[in-house]
Amino acid sequence: AVRGCAGAASAEVTAVAPGRASPPTLQGRRFGAMEMAGVLARCRSLCHSIPDPALRGKLYNDIGLGYSQLRVFSLATESFQRALALCGEEPDRRGEAAALQNLGAAHNARRSFGTALGWHRRAVALHGALGNRRAQGQCFGNLAYACSRLGNHQAAAENYLHALQAFRDTGDVQGQWQACEGLGTATFHLGDPQKAIGHFKEAL
């Protein structure tokens, strides 16, 4: 995000850009959470001055990911919403799909599962339309998790099955075992422990 601000010819942000590209970089150099949050806040305060809406949307999405890593999900959600408003103008809509996916995940993290459902469904549909099969699988998994936390285990099982198929289509082994594990939990709650055991064995 800092590099993006620097690319937008912001001399003030260019001064803090070296070595401060992202929370993983900062963690690797033993920066504390307060310092990371300070860099993100600085970027956030300067985003409004960037004239290019597409770049501004990408930066807000990056900032939201940074706040997610810091587990400051209120600011992550706000950043993803700003990104979504800007990315919706892009012709290829990939930024919009990513923002929708991130918004749903952030609401899951905030335990706002009812609100998350709408974002997950929109992300599933848009990733599907764009042919982003693996990302669609991730969104199905997020949707399934929200359904399970709301007690709708039938819907959770159905969405975990969709996620599993998407991960099989793309060769994502980690996604497959996570979906199988979710399927096992959902099936157990639906009263079929033997079938649940089969899903757990497949996950293993």
C-alpha positions in Angstrom: 0.0 0.0 0.0 2.9 2.4 0.8 4.5 1.6 -2.5 1.2 2.4 -4.3 1.0 5.7 -2.6 4.6 6.4 -3.6 3.6 5.6 -7.2 0.9 8.2 -7.0 3.6 10.8 -6.5 3.0 11.4 -2.8 6.3 12.7 -1.5 5.2 12.4 2.1 4.5 8.7 1.8 7.5 8.1 -0.4 9.6 9.0 2.7 8.2 6.1 4.7 8.0 3.6 1.8 11.4 1.8 2.1 11.2 -1.5 4.0 7.5 -0.8 5.0 5.6 -2.6 2.3 3.3 -4.9 4.2 2.6 -6.4 7.7 4.5 -9.6 6.8 7.6 -7.6 5.9 7.3 -5.6 9.1 6.8 -8.7 11.2 9.9 -10.2 9.6 11.9 -7.2 10.7 10.5 -7.3 14.2 8.3 -4.3 14.0 5.6 -4.1 16.6 1.8 -4.1 15.9 1.6 -0.5 16.9 4.2 0.5 14.3 2.4 -1.6 11.6 -0.9 0.0 12.5 0.7 3.4 12.3 2.0 2.8 8.7 -1.5 1.5 7.7 -3.2 4.5 9.2 -0.8 6.8 7.4 -1.6 5.1 4.1 -5.3 5.3 4.9 -5.2 9.0 5.6 -3.5 9.7 2.3 -5.6 7.5 0.0 -8.3 10.2 -0.5 -5.7 12.3 -2.3 -5.0 9.7 -5.0 -6.8 10.7 -8.2 -6.9 7.2 -9.9 -10.0 5.3 -8.6 -8.6 1.9 -9.6 -5.4 2.5 -7.7 -7.2 3.9 -4.7 -9.5 0.8 -4.7 -6.5 -1.5 -4.8 -4.8 0.4 -2.0 -7.9 0.2 0.2 -8.0 -3.5 -0.4 -4.3 -3.9 0.6 -4.9 -1.8 3.7 -7.8 -4.0 4.6 -5.7 -7.1 4.3 -3.1 -5.4 6.6 -5.7 -4.6 9.2 -7.0 -8.2 8.9 -3.5 -9.5 9.7 -3.5 -7.2 12.7 -7.0 -8.5 13.7 -8.4 -5.0 13.6 -11.5 -6.2 11.7 -13.5 -3.0 12.1 -11.0 -1.0 10.1 -10.5 -4.0 7.7 -14.2 -4.0 7.0 -14.3 -0.3 6.4 -11.3 -0.5 4.1 -12.8 -3.3 2.0 -16.1 -1.4 1.7 -14.2 1.6 0.4 -12.4 -0.7 -2.0 -15.6 -2.3 -3.2 -17.1 1.2 -4.0 -14.1 2.0 -6.2 -13.5 -1.4 -7.7 -17.0 -1.7 -9.0 -16.1 0.7 -11.7 -13.4 -1.6 -13.2 -14.3 -3.4 -16.4 -12.8 -6.8 -15.5 -14.4 -6.8 -12.0 -11.6 -8.9 -10.4 -10.9 -6.3 -7.8 -14.6 -6.2 -7.0 -14.7 -10.0 -6.6 -11.7 -9.8 -4.2 -13.3 -7.0 -2.2 -16.5 -9.0 -1.8 -14.6 -12.1 -0.7 -12.6 -10.1 1.8 -15.7 -8.4 3.2 -17.3 -11.7 3.8 -14.3 -13.1 5.5 -13.9 -10.0 7.7 -17.6 -10.3 8.8 -16.9 -13.9 9.6 -14.0 -12.9 11.8 -16.2 -10.3 13.5 -18.8 -13.0 14.1 -21.4 -11.1 12.0 -22.4 -14.2 10.3 -25.8 -13.1 9.2 -24.3 -10.0 7.5 -21.5 -12.1 6.0 -23.9 -14.4 4.1 -24.8 -11.7 1.5 -21.2 -10.9 0.8 -20.3 -14.6 0.5 -23.1 -15.2 -2.0 -22.2 -12.2 -4.1 -18.5 -13.3 -4.1 -19.4 -16.8 -5.1 -21.5 -15.6 -8.0 -18.9 -13.1 -9.3 -15.9 -15.4 -9.0 -18.0 -18.0 -10.8 -18.8 -15.6 -13.6 -15.1 -14.6 -13.9 -14.0 -18.2 -14.0 -12.0 -17.9 -10.7 -12.7 -21.5 -9.6 -10.3 -21.7 -6.7 -11.4 -18.3 -5.3 -15.0 -19.5 -5.7 -14.2 -22.6 -3.7 -12.8 -20.4 -0.9 -16.0 -18.3 -0.9 -18.1 -21.5 -0.8 -16.0 -22.5 2.3 -16.5 -19.1 3.9 -20.3 -19.3 3.2 -20.5 -22.8 4.6 -18.7 -21.7 7.8 -21.1 -18.8 8.3 -24.1 -21.2 7.7 -22.7 -23.6 10.3 -22.2 -20.9 12.9 -25.8 -19.8 12.3 -27.0 -23.4 12.9 -28.0 -24.1 9.3 -26.0 -27.3 9.0 -27.8 -28.5 5.9 -26.8 -25.4 4.0 -23.3 -25.7 5.4 -23.0 -29.3 4.1 -24.2 -28.2 0.6 -21.7 -25.4 0.4 -18.8 -27.5 1.7 -19.6 -29.9 -1.1 -19.5 -27.1 -3.6 -16.2 -26.0 -2.1 -14.8 -29.5 -2.3 -15.6 -29.8 -5.9 -14.1 -26.5 -6.7 -10.9 -27.4 -4.9 -10.8 -30.8 -6.7 -11.2 -29.0 -10.0 -8.2 -26.8 -9.3 -6.0 -29.4 -7.5 -6.0 -27.5 -4.2 -5.3 -30.3 -1.7 -5.4 -28.0 1.4 -8.7 -26.7 0.3 -10.0 -30.3 -0.2 -9.1 -31.5 3.3 -10.5 -28.3 4.9 -13.8 -28.8 3.0 -13.9 -32.5 4.0 -13.4 -31.5 7.6 -16.2 -29.0 7.4 -18.4 -31.6 5.7 -17.7 -34.1 8.6 -18.7 -31.5 11.2 -21.9 -30.6 9.3 -22.8 -34.2 8.7 -22.3 -35.0 12.4 -24.7 -32.2 13.3 -27.2 -33.6 10.8 -27.3 -36.8 12.7 -25.1 -39.1 10.6 -22.0 -39.9 12.5 -20.9 -42.8 10.2 -20.9 -40.5 7.2 -19.1 -37.8 9.3 -16.4 -40.4 10.1 -16.0 -41.0 6.4 -15.5 -37.3 5.7 -13.0 -37.0 8.5 -11.0 -40.0 7.2 -10.9 -38.4 3.8 -9.7 -35.2 5.4 -6.9 -37.1 7.1 
